Amino acid sequence: MQTPIMETERLFLRPLTVEDAKSAFENWTSDPDVAKFMRWELHKDIFETKEWLASEEALIESDSVYSWGFVLKETGELIGSGGLVFMEDKGMYELGYNMMKKYWNQGLTTEAAKAIISFGQNTLVQKRFFCCHAKDNPASGKVMTKVGFRYQNDGVYYSWNQERMYESKEYLLIIE
C-alpha cells in the first residue's frame, strides 16, 4: 500500500523524497542534538541525507514501512519525520519519530504520532504497537504516553551500525 498524505491541525504528513534532502539535512539530520538518541547516525553531509531519502522513497509502496515527512502548514517547512516499521520479532509495528529542535516541546511530535497511530489502527487494522526511548530522553516518553502507549519494561536498543547501545524504556499501545 502506498504511504498516504495525511493532515492534522498544524501539519501535513507526506512521503519523503530525495528532493527533501536540503531541508532534512539543514533542519534535523545534521543536528547532533536530534541524532543523539536515534538509531541512525548523524549525517555529515547532504549526500548521506540523499542516500537515506532514496531508501525511504524506494519503500513508498512497502507494506512493512510507512514513513512521513512532517510539514508545518503555516510555513510549508519540513520539520521532522516519523512512521511505522513492522518488527517481525515483535509481530507488530514500531512507531518512531524525530523533530527539528526549533519545534521541540510544542506538541507537534505528539500531533504527528497520533495521526500515524490512527493510520495504523484504522487503515492497517492493527491493534498493537511498540515504541521505545532512551532512558536519557524522557521527552520522547512523554510523547508516547500522550499518544496512549503504556510503559512495559526496561530494555536496550542499538544504533543501526551497532556502535551505540542505549538503555531504554519500552512501551506498548494495545487497542481494545
Contact map, one row per residue, 1 for C-alpha under 8 A:
11100000000000000000000000000000000000000000000000000000000111100000000000000000000000000000000000000000000000000000000000000000000000000000000000000000000000000000000000000000
11110000000000000000000000000000000000000000000000000000000111100000000000000000000000000000000000000000000000000000000000000000000000000000000000000000000000000000000000000000
11111000000001100000000000000000000000000000000000000000000110000111000000000000000000000000000000000000000000000000000000000000000000000000000000000000000000000000000000000000
01111100000001100000000000000000000000000000000000000000000000000000000000000000000000000000000000000000000000000000000000000000000000000000000000000000000000000000000000000000
00111110000111100000000000000000000000000000000000000000000000000000000000000000000000000000000000000000000000000000000000000000000000000000000000000000000000000000000000000000
00011111000111000000000000000000000000000000000000000000000000000000000000000000000000000000000000000000000000000010000000000000000000000000000000000000000000000000000000000000
00001111111110000000000000000000000000000000000000000000000000000000000000000000000000000000000000000000000000000010000000000000000000000000000000000000000000000000000000000000
00000111111110000000000000000000000000000000000000000000000000000000000000000000000000000000000000000000000000110010000000000000000000000000000000000000000000000000000000000000
00000011111000000000000000000000000000000000000000000000000000000000000000000000000000000000000000000000000000000000000000000000000000000000000000000000000000000000000000000000
00000011111100000000000000000000000000000000000000000000000000000000000111000000000000000000000000000000000100000000000000000000000000000000000000000000000000000000000000000000
00000011111110000000000000000000000000000000000000000000000000000000011110000000000000000000000000000000000100010000000000000000000000000000000000000000000000000000000000000000
00001111011111000000000000000000000000000000000000000000000000000000011110000000000000000000000000000000000000000000000000000000000000000000000000000000000000000000000000000000
00001111001111100000000000000000000000000000000000000000000000000001111000000000000000000000000000000000000000010000000000000000000000000000000000000000000000000000000000000000
00111100000111110000000000000000000000000000000000000000000000000001111000000000000000000000000000000000000000000000000000000000000000000000000000000000000000000000000000000000
00111000000011111000000000000000000000000000000000000000100100000011100000000000000000000000000000000000000000000000000000000000000000000000000000000000000000000000000000000000
00000000000001111101000000000000000000000000000000001001100000000011100000000000000000000000000000000000000000000000000000000000000000000000000000000000000000000000000000000000
00000000000000111111100000000000000000000000000000001101100000000000000000000000000000000000000000000000000000000000000000000000000000000000000000000000000000000000000000000000
00000000000000011111100000000000000000000000000001101100100000000000000000000000000000000000000000000000000000000000000000000000000000000000000000000000000000000000000000000000
00000000000000001111110000000000000000000000000000000000000000000000000000000000000000000000000000000000000000000000000000000000000000000000000000000000000000000000000000000000
00000000000000011111111100000000000000000000000000001000000000000000000000000100000000000000000000000000000000000000000000000000000000000000000000000000000000000000000000000000
00000000000000001111111110000000000000000000010011001000000000000000000000000000000000000000000000000000000000000000000000000000000000000000000000000000000000000000000000000000
00000000000000000011111111000000000000000000010000000000000000000000000000000000000000000000000000000000000000000000000000000000000000000000000000000000000000000000000000000000
00000000000000000001111111100000000000000000000000000000000000000000000000001100000000000000000000000000000000000000000000000000000000000000000000000000000000000000000000000000
00000000000000000001111111111000000000000000000010000000000000000000000000000111000000000000000000000000000000000000000000000000000000000000000000000000000000000000000000000000
00000000000000000000111111111100000000000010110010000000000000000000000000000000000000000000000000000000000000000000000000000000000000000000000000000000000000000000000000000000
00000000000000000000011111111110000000000000000000000000000000000000000000000000000000000000000000000000000000000000000000000000000000000000000000000000000000000000000000000000
00000000000000000000001111111110000000000000000000000000000000000000000000000111000000000000000000011000000000000000000000000000000000000000000000000000000000000000000000000000
00000000000000000000000111111110011000000000000000000000000000000000000000000011000000000000000001111000000000000000000000000000000000000000000000000000000000000000000000000000
00000000000000000000000111111110011000000110000010000000000000000000000000000000000000000000000000000000000000000000000000000000000000000000000000000000000000000000000000000000
00000000000000000000000011111111001000000111100000000000000000000000000000000000000000000000000000000000000000000000000000000000000000000000000000000000000000000000000000000000
00000000000000000000000001111111111000000100000000000000000000000000000000000000000000000000000000000000000000000000000000000000000000000000000000000000000000000000000000000000
00000000000000000000000000000111111100000100000000000000000000000000000000000000000000000000000000000000000000000000000000000000000000000000000000000000000000000000000000000000
00000000000000000000000000000011111100000000000000000000000000000000000000000000000000000000000000001000000000000000000000000000000000000000000000000000000000000000000000000000
00000000000000000000000000011011111111000000000000000000000000000000000000000000000000000000000001111000000000000000000000000000000000000000000000000000000000000000000000000000
00000000000000000000000000011111111111111100000000000000000000000000000000000000000000000000000000000000000000000000000000000000000000000000000000000000000000000000000000000000
00000000000000000000000000000001111111000100000000000000000000000000000000000000000000000000000000000000000000000000000000000000000000000000000000000000000000000000000000000000
00000000000000000000000000000000011111100000000000000000000000000000000000000000000000000000000000000000000000000000000000000000000011001000000000000000000000000000010000000000
00000000000000000000000000000000011111111000000000000000000000000000000000000000000000000000000000000000000000000000000000000000000000000000000000000000000000100000000000000000
00000000000000000000000000000000001011111000000000000000000000000000000000000000000000000000000000000000000000000000000000000000000000000000000000000000000001110000000000000000
00000000000000000000000000000000001001111100000000000000000000000000000000000000000000000000000000000000000000000000000000000000000000000000000000000000000000111000000000000000
00000000000000000000000000000000001001111110000000000000000000000000000000000000000000000000000000000000000000000000000000000000000000000000000000000000000000110000000000000000
00000000000000000000000000001111001100011111000000000000000000000000000000000000000000000000000000000000000000000000000000000000000000000000000000000000000000000000000000000000
00000000000000000000000010001100000000001111110110000000000000000000000000000000000000000000000000000000000000000000000000000000000000000000000000000000000000000000000000000000
00000000000000000000000000000100000000000111110100000000000000000000000000000000000000000000000000000000000000000000000000000000000000000000000000000000000000000000000000000000
00000000000000000000000010000100000000000011111110000000000000000000000000000000000000000000000000000000000000000000000000000000000000000000000000000000000000000000000000000000
00000000000000000000110010000000000000000011111111000000000000000000000000000000000000000000000000000000000000000000000000000000000000000000000000000000000000000000000000000000
00000000000000000000000000000000000000000000111111100000000000000000000000000000000000000000000000000000000000000000000000000000000000000000000000000000000000000000000000000000
00000000000000000000000000000000000000000011111111110000000000000000000000000000000000000000000000000000000000000000000000000000000000000000000000000000000000000000000000000000
00000000000000000000100110001000000000000010111111111000000000000000000000000000000000000000000000000000000000000000000000000000000000000000000000000000000000000000000000000000
00000000000000000100100000000000000000000000011111111100000000000000000000000000000000000000000000000000000000000000000000000000000000000000000000000000000000000000000000000000
00000000000000000100000000000000000000000000001111111110000000000000000000000000000000000000000000000000000000000000000000000000000000000000000000000000000000000000000000000000
00000000000000000000000000000000000000000000000111111111000000000000000000000000000000000000000000000000000000000000000000000000000000000000000000000000000000000000000000000000
00000000000000011101100000000000000000000000000011111111100000000000000000000000000000000000000000000000000000000000000000000000000000000000000000000000000000000000000000000000
00000000000000001100000000000000000000000000000001111111110000000000000000000000000000000000000000000000000000000000000000000000000000000000000000000000000000000000000000000000
00000000000000000000000000000000000000000000000000111111111000000000000000000000000000000000000000000000000000000000000000000000000000000000000000000000000000000000000000000000
00000000000000011000000000000000000000000000000000011111111100000010000000000000000000000000000000000000000000000000000000000000000000000000000000000000000000000000000000000000
00000000000000111100000000000000000000000000000000001111111100000000000000000000000000000000000000000000000000000000000000000000000000000000000000000000000000000000000000000000
00000000000000000000000000000000000000000000000000000111111110000000000000000000000000000000000000000000000000000000000000000000000000000000000000000000000000000000000000000000
00000000000000000000000000000000000000000000000000000011111111001100000000000000000000000000000000000000000000000000000000000000000000000000000000000000000000000000000000000000
11100000000000100000000000000000000000000000000000000001111111001110000000000000000000000000000000000000000000000000000000000000000000000000000000000000000000000000000000000000
11100000000000000000000000000000000000000000000000000000011111100000000000000000000000000000000000000000000000000000000000000000000000000000000000000000000000000000000000000000
11000000000000000000000000000000000000000000000000000000001111111100000000000000000000000000000000000000000000000000000000000000000000000000000000000000000000000000000000000000
11000000000000000000000000000000000000000000000000000000000011111100000000000000000000000000000000000000000000000000000000000000000000000000000000000000000000000000000000000000
00000000000000000000000000000000000000000000000000000000000001111100000000000000000111000000000000000000000000000000000000000000000000000000000000000000000000000000000000000000
00000000000000000000000000000000000000000000000000000000001101111110000000000000001111000000000000000000000000000000000000000000000000000000000000000000000000000000000000000000
00100000000000000000000000000000000000000000000000000000001101111111000000000000001110000000000000000000000000000000000000000000000000000000000000000000000000000000000000000000
00100000000000110000000000000000000000000000000000000001000100001111100000000000111100000000000000000000000000000000000000000000000000000000000000000000000000000000000000000000
00100000000011110000000000000000000000000000000000000000000000000111110000000000111000000000000000000000000000000000000000000000000000000000000000000000000000000000000000000000
00000000000011110000000000000000000000000000000000000000000000000011111000000111110000000000000000000000000000000000000000000000000000000000000000000000000000000000000000000000
00000000001111000000000000000000000000000000000000000000000000000001111100000111110000000000000000000000000000010000000000000000000000000000000000000000000000000000000000000000
00000000001111000000000000000000000000000000000000000000000000000000111110011111000000000000000000000000000000000000000000000000000000000000000000000000000000000000000000000000
00000000011100000000000000000000000000000000000000000000000000000000011111111110000000000000000000000000000000000000000000000000000000000000000000000000000000000000000000000000
00000000011100000000000000000000000000000000000000000000000000000000001111111000000000000000000000000000000000000000000000000000000000000000000000000000000000000000000000000000
00000000010000000000000000000000000000000000000000000000000000000000000111110000000000000000000000000000000000000000000000000000000000000000000000000000000000000000000000000000
00000000000000000000000000000000000000000000000000000000000000000000000111111000000000000000000000000000000000000000000000000000000000000000000000000000000000000000000000000000
00000000000000000000000000000000000000000000000000000000000000000000001111111100000000000000000000000000000000000000000000000000000000000000000000000000000000000000000000000000
00000000000000000000001000000000000000000000000000000000000000000000001110111110000000000000000000000000000000000000000000000000000000000000000000000000000000000000000000000000
00000000000000000001001100100000000000000000000000000000000000000000111100011111000000000000000000000000000000000000000000000000000000000000000000000000000000000000000000000000
00000000000000000000000100110000000000000000000000000000000000000000111100001111100000000000000000110010000000000000000000000000000000000000000000000000000000000000000000000000
00000000000000000000000100110000000000000000000000000000000000000000111000000111110000000000000011110000000000000000000000000000000000000000000000000000000000000000000000000000
00000000000000000000000000000000000000000000000000000000000000000011110000000011111000000000000011100000000000000000000000000000000000000000000000000000000000000000000000000000
00000000000000000000000000000000000000000000000000000000000000000011110000000001111100000000001111000000000000011000000000000000000000000000000000000000000000000000000000000000
00000000000000000000000000000000000000000000000000000000000000001111000000000000111110000000001110000000000000001001000000000000000000000000000000000000000000000000000000000000
00000000000000000000000000000000000000000000000000000000000000011110000000000000011111000000111100000000000000000001000100000000000000000000000000000000000000000000000000000000
00000000000000000000000000000000000000000000000000000000000000011100000000000000001111100000111000000000000000000000000000000000000000000000000000000000000000000000000000000000
00000000000000000000000000000000000000000000000000000000000000011000000000000000000111110011110000000000000000000000000000000000000000000000000000000000000000000000000000000000
00000000000000000000000000000000000000000000000000000000000000000000000000000000000011111111110000000000000000000000000000000000000000000000000000000000000000000000000000000000
00000000000000000000000000000000000000000000000000000000000000000000000000000000000001111111000000000000000000000000000000000000000000000000000000000000000000000000000000000000
00000000000000000000000000000000000000000000000000000000000000000000000000000000000000111110000000000000000000000000000000000000000000000000000000000000000000000000000000000000
00000000000000000000000000000000000000000000000000000000000000000000000000000000000000111111000000000000000000000000000000000000000000000000000000000000000000000000000000000000
00000000000000000000000000000000000000000000000000000000000000000000000000000000000001111111100000000000000000000000000000000000000000000000000000000000000000000000000000000000
00000000000000000000000000000000000000000000000000000000000000000000000000000000000001110111110000000000000000000000000000000101110000000000000000000000000000000000000000000000
00000000000000000000000000000000000000000000000000000000000000000000000000000000000111100011111000000000000000000000000000000001110000000000000000000000000000000000000000000000
00000000000000000000000000000000000000000000000000000000000000000000000000000000000111100001111100000000000000000000000000000000111000000000000000000000000000000000000000000000
00000000000000000000000000000000000000000000000000000000000000000000000000000000011110000000111110000000000000001000100000000000111000000000000000000000000000000000000000000000
00000000000000000000000000000000000000000000000000000000000000000000000000000000011100000000011111000000000000000000000000000000001000000000000000000000000000000000000000000000
00000000000000000000000000000000000000000000000000000000000000000000000000000001111000000000001111100000000010001000000000000000000000000000000000000000000000000000000000000000
00000000000000000000000000010000010000000000000000000000000000000000000000000001110000000000000111110000000010000000000000000000000000000000000000000000000000000000000000000000
00000000000000000000000000010000010000000000000000000000000000000000000000000011100000000000000011111011000010000000000000000000000000000000000000000000000000000000000000000000
00000000000000000000000000110000010000000000000000000000000000000000000000000011000000000000000001111111000000000000000000000000000000000000000000000000000000000000000000000000
00000000000000000000000000110000110000000000000000000000000000000000000000000000000000000000000000111111000000000000000000000000000000000000000000000000000000000000000000000000
00000000000000000000000000000000000000000000000000000000000000000000000000000000000000000000000000011111000000000000000000000000000000000000000000000000000000000000000000000000
00000000000000000000000000000000000000000000000000000000000000000000000000000010000000000000000000111111110100000000000000000000000000000000000000000000000000000000000000000000
00000000000000000000000000000000000000000000000000000000000000000000000000000000000000000000000000111111111110000000000000000000000000000000000000000000000000000000000000000000
00000000000000000000000000000000000000000000000000000000000000000000000000000000000000000000000000000011111100000000000000000000000000000000000000000000000000000000000000000000
00000000000000000000000000000000000000000000000000000000000000000000000000000000000000000000000000000011111110000000000000000000000000000000000000000000000000000000000000000000
00000000000000000000000000000000000000000000000000000000000000000000000000000000000000000000000000000001111111100000000000000000000000000000000000000000000000000000000000000000
00000000011000000000000000000000000000000000000000000000000000000000000000000000000000000000000000000011111111110000000000000000000000000000000000000000000000000000000000000000
00000000000000000000000000000000000000000000000000000000000000000000000000000000000000000000000011100001011111111000000000000000000000000000001000000000000000000000000000000000
00000000000000000000000000000000000000000000000000000000000000000000000000000000000000000000000000000000001111111100000000000000000000000000001101100000000000000000000000000000
00000001000000000000000000000000000000000000000000000000000000000000000000000000000000000000000000000000001111111110000000000000000000000000000000000000000000000000000000000000
00000001001010000000000000000000000000000000000000000000000000000000010000000000010000000000000000000000000111111111000000000000000000000000000000000000000000000000000000000000
00000000000000000000000000000000000000000000000000000000000000000000000000000000011000000000001010000000000011111111100000000000000000000000001000100000000000000000000000000000
00000000000000000000000000000000000000000000000000000000000000000000000000000000000000000000000000000000000001111111110000000000000000000000000000100000000000000000000000000000
00000111000000000000000000000000000000000000000000000000000000000000000000000000000000000000000000000000000000111111111000000000000000000000000000000000000000000000000000000000
00000000000000000000000000000000000000000000000000000000000000000000000000000000001100000000000000000000000000011111111100000000000000000000000000000000000000000000000000000000
00000000000000000000000000000000000000000000000000000000000000000000000000000000000000000000001000000000000000001111111110000000000000000000000000000000000000000000000000000000
00000000000000000000000000000000000000000000000000000000000000000000000000000000000000000000000000000000000000000111111111100000000000000000000000000000000000000000000000000000
00000000000000000000000000000000000000000000000000000000000000000000000000000000000000000000000000000000000000000011111111110000000000000000000000000000000000000000000000000000
00000000000000000000000000000000000000000000000000000000000000000000000000000000000100000000000000000000000000000001111111111100000000000000000000000000000000000000000000000000
00000000000000000000000000000000000000000000000000000000000000000000000000000000000000000000000000000000000000000000111111111110000000000000000000000000000000000000000000000000
00000000000000000000000000000000000000000000000000000000000000000000000000000000000000000000000000000000000000000000011111111100000000000000000000000000000000000000000000000000
00000000000000000000000000000000000000000000000000000000000000000000000000000000000000000000000000000000000000000000011111111000000000000000000000000000000000000000000000000000
00000000000000000000000000000000000000000000000000000000000000000000000000000000000000000000000000000000000000000000001111111100000000000000000000000000000000000000000000000000
00000000000000000000000000000000000000000000000000000000000000000000000000000000000000000000000000000000000000000000000111111110000000000000000000000000000000000000000000000000
00000000000000000000000000000000000000000000000000000000000000000000000000000000000000000001000000000000000000000000000111011111100000000000000000000000000000000000000000000000
00000000000000000000000000000000000000000000000000000000000000000000000000000000000000000000000000000000000000000000000010001111100000000000000000000000000000000000000000001111
00000000000000000000000000000000000000000000000000000000000000000000000000000000000000000001100000000000000000000000000000000111110000000000000000000000000000000000000000011110
00000000000000000000000000000000000000000000000000000000000000000000000000000000000000000001111000000000000000000000000000000111111000000000000000000000000000000000000000011100
00000000000000000000000000000000000000000000000000000000000000000000000000000000000000000001111000000000000000000000000000000001111100000000000000000000000000000000000001111000
00000000000000000000000000000000000000000000000000000000000000000000000000000000000000000000011100000000000000000000000000000000111110000000000100001000000000000000000001110000
00000000000000000000000000000000000000000000000000000000000000000000000000000000000000000000000000000000000000000000000000000000011111000000100000000000000000000000000111100000
00000000000000000000000000000000000010000000000000000000000000000000000000000000000000000000000000000000000000000000000000000000001111101101100000000000000000000000000111000000
00000000000000000000000000000000000010000000000000000000000000000000000000000000000000000000000000000000000000000000000000000000000111111100000000000000000000000000011110000000
00000000000000000000000000000000000000000000000000000000000000000000000000000000000000000000000000000000000000000000000000000000000011111100000000000000000000000000011110000000
00000000000000000000000000000000000000000000000000000000000000000000000000000000000000000000000000000000000000000000000000000000000001111100000000000000000000000000000000000000
00000000000000000000000000000000000010000000000000000000000000000000000000000000000000000000000000000000000000000000000000000000000011111111100000000000000000000000000000000000
00000000000000000000000000000000000000000000000000000000000000000000000000000000000000000000000000000000000000000000000000000000000011111111110000000000000000000000000000000000
00000000000000000000000000000000000000000000000000000000000000000000000000000000000000000000000000000000000000000000000000000000000000001111111000000000000000000000000000000000
00000000000000000000000000000000000000000000000000000000000000000000000000000000000000000000000000000000000000000000000000000000000010001111111100000000000000000000000000000000
00000000000000000000000000000000000000000000000000000000000000000000000000000000000000000000000000000000000000000000000000000000000110001111111110000000000000000000000010000000
00000000000000000000000000000000000000000000000000000000000000000000000000000000000000000000000000000000000000000000000000000000000000000111111111000000000000000000000000000000
00000000000000000000000000000000000000000000000000000000000000000000000000000000000000000000000000000000000011001000000000000000000000000011111111100000000000000000000000000000
00000000000000000000000000000000000000000000000000000000000000000000000000000000000000000000000000000000000001000000000000000000001000000001111111111100000000000000000000100000
00000000000000000000000000000000000000000000000000000000000000000000000000000000000000000000000000000000000000000000000000000000000000000000111111111100000000000000000000000000
00000000000000000000000000000000000000000000000000000000000000000000000000000000000000000000000000000000000001000000000000000000000000000000011111111000000000000000000000000000
00000000000000000000000000000000000000000000000000000000000000000000000000000000000000000000000000000000000001001100000000000000000000000000001111111000000000000000000000000000
00000000000000000000000000000000000000000000000000000000000000000000000000000000000000000000000000000000000000000000000000000000000000000000000111111100000000000000000000001000
00000000000000000000000000000000000000000000000000000000000000000000000000000000000000000000000000000000000000000000000000000000001000000000000111111110000000000000000000111100
00000000000000000000000000000000000000000000000000000000000000000000000000000000000000000000000000000000000000000000000000000000000000000000000110011111000000000000000000111000
00000000000000000000000000000000000000000000000000000000000000000000000000000000000000000000000000000000000000000000000000000000000000000000000000001111100000000000000011110000
00000000000000000000000000000000000000000000000000000000000000000000000000000000000000000000000000000000000000000000000000000000000000000000000000000111110000000000000011110000
00000000000000000000000000000000000000000000000000000000000000000000000000000000000000000000000000000000000000000000000000000000000000000000000000000011111000000000000011100000
00000000000000000000000000000000000000000000000000000000000000000000000000000000000000000000000000000000000000000000000000000000000000000000000000000001111100000000001111000000
00000000000000000000000000000000000000000000000000000000000000000000000000000000000000000000000000000000000000000000000000000000000000000000000000000000111110000000001111000000
00000000000000000000000000000000000000000000000000000000000000000000000000000000000000000000000000000000000000000000000000000000000000000000000000000000011111000000111110000000
00000000000000000000000000000000000000000000000000000000000000000000000000000000000000000000000000000000000000000000000000000000000000000000000000000000001111100000111100000000
00000000000000000000000000000000000000100000000000000000000000000000000000000000000000000000000000000000000000000000000000000000000000000000000000000000000111111111110000000000
00000000000000000000000000000000000001111000000000000000000000000000000000000000000000000000000000000000000000000000000000000000000000000000000000000000000011111111100000000000
00000000000000000000000000000000000000111000000000000000000000000000000000000000000000000000000000000000000000000000000000000000000000000000000000000000000001111110000000000000
00000000000000000000000000000000000000010000000000000000000000000000000000000000000000000000000000000000000000000000000000000000000000000000000000000000000001111111000000000000
00000000000000000000000000000000000000000000000000000000000000000000000000000000000000000000000000000000000000000000000000000000000000000000000000000000000001111111100000000000
00000000000000000000000000000000000000000000000000000000000000000000000000000000000000000000000000000000000000000000000000000000000000000000000000000000000001111111100000000000
00000000000000000000000000000000000000000000000000000000000000000000000000000000000000000000000000000000000000000000000000000000000000000000000000000000000001101111110000000000
00000000000000000000000000000000000000000000000000000000000000000000000000000000000000000000000000000000000000000000000000000000000000000000000000000000000111100111111000000000
00000000000000000000000000000000000010000000000000000000000000000000000000000000000000000000000000000000000000000000000000000000000001100000000000000000000111000001111100000000
00000000000000000000000000000000000000000000000000000000000000000000000000000000000000000000000000000000000000000000000000000000000001100000000000000000011110000000111110000000
00000000000000000000000000000000000000000000000000000000000000000000000000000000000000000000000000000000000000000000000000000000000111100000000000000000011110000000011111000000
00000000000000000000000000000000000000000000000000000000000000000000000000000000000000000000000000000000000000000000000000000000000111100000100000000011111100000000001111100000
00000000000000000000000000000000000000000000000000000000000000000000000000000000000000000000000000000000000000000000000000000000011110000000000000000011111000000000000111110000
00000000000000000000000000000000000000000000000000000000000000000000000000000000000000000000000000000000000000000000000000000000011100000000000100001111100000000000000011111000
00000000000000000000000000000000000000000000000000000000000000000000000000000000000000000000000000000000000000000000000000000001111000000000000000001111000000000000000001111100
00000000000000000000000000000000000000000000000000000000000000000000000000000000000000000000000000000000000000000000000000000011110000000000000000011100000000000000000000111110
00000000000000000000000000000000000000000000000000000000000000000000000000000000000000000000000000000000000000000000000000000011100000000000000000001000000000000000000000011111
00000000000000000000000000000000000000000000000000000000000000000000000000000000000000000000000000000000000000000000000000000011000000000000000000000000000000000000000000001111
00000000000000000000000000000000000000000000000000000000000000000000000000000000000000000000000000000000000000000000000000000010000000000000000000000000000000000000000000000111
